[in-house]
Amino acid sequence: DVACVYKSDSSAKEVADIRTKIALKETEEDGKECTFGRIQGFQCDVSDEESVKMLFDDIHREYSKEPNCLVNNAAITGPTNERDIVNMKKEDLDSVLATNVYGPFYCCREFVRRRRVGVSGSKDQGEESSNKKRKIMAKGAIVNVTSGLMKLKGHPLFYAMSKGALDSMMIGLSKSLPASDGIRINSVAPGTTKTDLVSDERAEEVKADVPLGRVGKPEEVAEAIVFLLSDASSYCSGATLSITGGR
């Protein structure tokens, strides 16, 4: 539902290949319902600023223009079995921050830089029609995916720290980006969402604590992101939209 960039590691190519094949298969199956354009995947290590620059180069090479929307969704949790701060390791913290904080920073910086350089007064052919279909802002919109669970007990400390930092970065940028950039930035904070990483047993455990009585669906998070990218939220910047079922 939302295009993702996955962090590279020692097995990056194998992981990327597997996930790309899965994504393409799902895209082909849903293709008839996809009326707003073509979905293209690019490989990137968001923790590496040169890799992020290459990603934007690849996008420009493919589409001959800069992107007008950015969703910072790549994240890792770090160690999940260590709860005692005394035993936590700096290298694990560095790894989480590199992906979950530095990565979005690199992407935001490159997005803003290229929007400033690349946006002209002319419209690309077909852009007006595309805007009518998706109502995407003419200049730019950024959405950071944080977490509605970062203040709850029992979640990995490094992950919670990184998502808090990401939310703070969003607020800071919303105050500091000049109006002339025409770039809005917001966050969505999902609660427990039924993805492949959440077992049926875990979903059953969690829903007892959710006022709406269930876990979220991926498409509900995706729809919130699309809202924040669209003209429907054209006066919204510096906000965090909670998608937690009231938890």
KOLLUM-497073 format. One line per 10 residues: number of its first residue (from 0); their letters; for each residue z, y, x of C-alpha. Coordinates in steps of 0.2 Angstrom, whole numbers. Layout:
BEGIN
NUM = A = Z,Y,X | ...
This chain:
BEGIN
0 = DVACVYKSDS = 0,0,0 | 3,12,15 | -6,11,31 | 6,6,45 | 6,7,64 | 15,-7,73 | 24,-5,89 | 17,-14,104 | 27,-25,115 | 24,-40,126
10 = SAKEVADIRT = 15,-49,112 | 7,-34,105 | -11,-40,105 | -7,-56,96 | 4,-48,83 | -9,-34,80 | -23,-47,78 | -12,-57,65 | -7,-42,55 | -24,-34,56
20 = KIALKETEED = -32,-50,49 | -19,-51,35 | -21,-33,31 | -40,-34,30 | -39,-50,19 | -28,-41,7 | -39,-26,7 | -54,-36,3 | -45,-44,-11 | -40,-27,-18
30 = GKECTFGRIQ = -56,-18,-13 | -63,-17,-31 | -48,-7,-36 | -49,4,-21 | -60,19,-27 | -55,33,-15 | -63,27,1 | -63,15,15 | -48,8,24 | -49,7,43
40 = GFQCDVSDEE = -36,0,55 | -32,6,72 | -21,-1,85 | -8,10,93 | 9,9,103 | 18,24,94 | 31,24,108 | 18,29,121 | 12,47,119 | -5,43,128
50 = SVKMLFDDIH = -8,29,115 | -4,41,101 | -17,53,108 | -30,39,110 | -26,35,91 | -31,52,86 | -46,51,97 | -51,35,89 | -49,43,71 | -59,58,76
60 = REYSKEPNCL = -73,47,83 | -74,36,68 | -73,50,55 | -79,66,65 | -64,76,59 | -46,76,60 | -34,68,47 | -26,79,35 | -12,67,31 | 1,58,42
70 = VNNAAITGPT = 14,45,37 | 26,40,50 | 31,22,45 | 32,12,61 | 50,6,65 | 60,-7,72 | 78,-12,68 | 84,-17,86 | 97,-31,87 | 104,-36,70
80 = NERDIVNMKK = 118,-48,76 | 129,-36,86 | 141,-25,76 | 153,-20,90 | 148,-4,99 | 157,-11,115 | 144,-24,117 | 129,-13,112 | 116,-11,126 | 107,6,131
90 = EDLDSVLATN = 91,-3,133 | 91,-9,115 | 95,9,109 | 81,16,120 | 69,4,112 | 74,9,95 | 73,27,98 | 56,26,107 | 48,18,92 | 58,26,77
100 = VYGPFYCCRE = 60,44,84 | 49,47,99 | 34,39,90 | 35,50,75 | 38,65,86 | 22,61,96 | 12,58,80 | 18,75,72 | 15,85,88 | -3,78,89
110 = FVRRRRVGVS = -6,80,71 | -1,98,71 | -10,102,87 | -27,94,81 | -25,102,64 | -23,119,72 | -39,116,83 | -49,106,71 | -48,115,54 | -62,127,50
120 = GSKDQGEESS = -66,137,34 | -80,125,30 | -79,109,19 | -86,93,25 | -99,85,13 | -90,75,0 | -73,82,4 | -72,92,-13 | -76,76,-22 | -63,66,-12
130 = NKKRKIMAKG = -50,79,-15 | -52,78,-34 | -50,59,-33 | -34,59,-23 | -28,78,-24 | -25,78,-5 | -20,95,3 | -34,104,11 | -24,107,27 | -11,94,30
140 = AIVNVTSGLM = 4,85,24 | 17,73,33 | 28,60,26 | 42,52,37 | 49,35,30 | 67,36,34 | 80,25,25 | 91,26,9 | 102,13,17 | 107,22,33
150 = KLKGHPLFYA = 124,28,26 | 129,11,19 | 140,-2,28 | 132,-17,37 | 116,-10,43 | 111,-10,62 | 119,6,70 | 104,10,81 | 92,9,66 | 103,20,56
160 = MSKGALDSMM = 105,33,70 | 86,33,72 | 83,36,54 | 95,50,53 | 87,58,68 | 70,56,59 | 77,65,44 | 83,79,55 | 67,81,63 | 58,83,46
170 = IGLSKSLPAS = 70,97,41 | 68,106,57 | 49,105,57 | 49,111,38 | 58,127,44 | 49,130,60 | 30,126,56 | 22,143,52 | 15,146,35 | -2,148,43
180 = DGIRINSVAP = -3,130,48 | -2,125,29 | 7,109,34 | 21,102,23 | 33,89,29 | 44,78,18 | 53,61,19 | 55,46,8 | 71,36,9 | 68,18,2
190 = GTTKTDLVSD = 82,6,-2 | 80,-12,-1 | 62,-16,-5 | 55,-34,-9 | 44,-36,6 | 41,-52,16 | 56,-47,26 | 68,-48,12 | 71,-66,5 | 74,-70,-13
200 = ERAEEVKADV = 92,-74,-9 | 95,-57,-1 | 86,-48,-16 | 98,-57,-28 | 113,-51,-17 | 108,-33,-16 | 103,-30,-34 | 121,-32,-40 | 125,-15,-31 | 110,-6,-37
210 = PLGRVGKPEE = 112,4,-53 | 95,0,-59 | 99,-19,-57 | 85,-24,-45 | 77,-21,-28 | 62,-10,-26 | 44,-14,-25 | 32,-9,-11 | 21,0,-22 | 35,11,-29
220 = VAEAIVFLLS = 38,17,-11 | 19,20,-9 | 17,30,-25 | 31,41,-19 | 22,44,-2 | 6,48,-11 | 15,60,-22 | 22,69,-7 | 4,70,1 | -4,76,-15
230 = DASSYCSGAT = -6,93,-23 | 7,88,-36 | 20,92,-23 | 11,107,-16 | 27,118,-16 | 38,104,-9 | 43,104,10 | 59,99,19 | 64,87,5 | 69,69,5
240 = LSITGGR = 65,58,-10 | 77,44,-12 | 69,28,-18 | 85,17,-20 | 87,13,-38 | 102,25,-38 | 111,15,-25
